[in-house]
Amino acid sequence: MFVVIKRLLAGLFVGTALSAVALPASAAVDNNLPVRWNTGGAVWSTNQDAFNTFLQSGEVTDRGLEGGLSRSGWTAAEVREGMNKTYNVDLVGVSRFLYSDAGVKFLKNQTTSYFPYWSMNTFAVQALRSAIVADARDGQISSAGIMNALPTDMRLADFCNTYTGAQNVCAEGRCQGDAQCTSLLSWYVFLPACIQANQMADAVAEVRTMAPAPVQQVESEAIRGLW
């Protein structure tokens, strides 16, 4: 009987979490542009199709993505492998963490320069949380899955002396160099491992910032881009 009640409560919790992931209508503009590289007055949009092509075949067909890869601190092959890697998670545990005070603090820290294109910081926490919870429904998450589940267009902002374009990669002590520790694509590579590490089996959990680092290849496959 206790097990049945526990499962019912878990189901109710998940239902509440999933019903709350939708963004306000004013923020849900589009979800086909996971990255608008915004630097000063220049904006270059990379659509989901370009990312999907890269993640499936390794082919780079977009100059914004090419530039992002060259600034990532990893080879293109390493980014592709890292973004496609899946992590087993518990949906209830992931939801508990992301809706906790520690989880909200984590989400705010993870969206310092990457947030919805139009609403910017206003719905940054909700946007990222929505994507993570949506991807976790099948018990697995990945960078590619989280990106595909984004509920709105996102921008990487570097302008007005307010946003630096740097992300707080959740891999303290694991990333090496400024590019690996601040670039958007390195941030994506590490994010699922950090979520897996912080999912909450109970009501209390400690935020962990250590995530396994991708294995760096010996051969250099750096792609030179615009920046």
Secondary structure as GFF3:
##gff-version 3
##sequence-region A 1 227
A	DSSP	alpha_helix	2	19	.	.	.	ID=ss1
A	DSSP	beta_strand	35	39	.	.	.	ID=ss2
A	DSSP	beta_strand	42	46	.	.	.	ID=ss3
A	DSSP	alpha_helix	48	57	.	.	.	ID=ss4
A	DSSP	alpha_helix	63	70	.	.	.	ID=ss5
A	DSSP	alpha_helix	76	84	.	.	.	ID=ss6
A	DSSP	beta_strand	87	88	.	.	.	ID=ss7
A	DSSP	alpha_helix	91	99	.	.	.	ID=ss8
A	DSSP	alpha_helix	101	109	.	.	.	ID=ss9
A	DSSP	beta_strand	114	116	.	.	.	ID=ss10
A	DSSP	three_ten_helix	120	123	.	.	.	ID=ss11
A	DSSP	alpha_helix	124	135	.	.	.	ID=ss12
A	DSSP	three_ten_helix	136	138	.	.	.	ID=ss13
A	DSSP	beta_strand	140	141	.	.	.	ID=ss14
A	DSSP	alpha_helix	143	148	.	.	.	ID=ss15
A	DSSP	beta_strand	154	159	.	.	.	ID=ss16
A	DSSP	beta_strand	163	164	.	.	.	ID=ss17
A	DSSP	alpha_helix	177	182	.	.	.	ID=ss18
A	DSSP	alpha_helix	184	198	.	.	.	ID=ss19
###
